[in-house]
Amino acid sequence: MHREVLSLLDMAWPPGREERDRHEVNGPGATDFRPVPSQDGGLCHTVLFSLSSLLFCVSDSHPDAFPNHLTPSDRTLRLIDSGHLTKISCPPVLRPERLADVIIVLSNGWEHDTPFLVLQQTAQFCDDHKIPFPSADYVALEKEPRREVYVIEDPQKPKAPIVLHFPLVNASFKEYKAPGEKRQTEAELAAGQVDVSSSESPYLTKNMSYSESDFDALIDLTCFNVLQSKDVILSAISRAMKRRHK
């Protein structure tokens, strides 16, 4: 498993939490994981300890025995969630070297009242770092009825990617079990009642685990929202390809 992938699997603990005991992955050339102070005063801890068997190095000469080339004298690899600052993992994709044309954002953060906050934060991050990012009238978008996908595209910024934003929303899924297939039976109608907006929702940020049924329901909802938006996705990719070949 590549380091870049692992870095997406961490968790940021809230400020004020007591520093946890140091955790180590033991083995020849293994990497030592420690808490890392975050900008807001909290600590960022890796949650990769259950993957420890994947992190063992077969020998001291294995590439994974050298986790940090920037500080080669330090055997500690400090990991942080790439979405820690903005709650979505756009920054690595927005690097100029990536030349991203279309970015699909599946935002499952609990921000029902402010579904575009993560995009506004990302836009501010990009502005601060001189990275092209599409502008949008988020105030106007918030007044519109909720839908599965929002296309954020800015003709005035040809170097900015097209962003397809999928917020956590249950719109058409309540009535359709698949695109074009309406729910008929009581069981099908019940399966469409996935609560992603009330204070009783199982998907609140404070809920650290889901039941199997809640997990499956969230997967079904997300899959439906993407399939329901297939034409929007393909259209965005087509426009991006034409723009690239101009």
Secondary structure, DSSP 4 states (H G I P E B T S, - for coil): --HHHHGGG-EEPPTTPPPPPPEE--STTPPEE--EE-TTS-EEE---GGGHHHH--SSTTSGGG---SSSTT--B-----TTTTTSS--TTTTSGGG--SEEEEE--SS-TT-TTHHHHHHHHHHHHTT-------HHHHHHSPP-S-EEE--TT-TTSPEEEEE-S--SGGGTEEETTEE--SHHHHHHT---SSSTT-TT-TT-----HHHHHHHHHHHHHHHHHTHHHHHHHHHHHHHHHT-
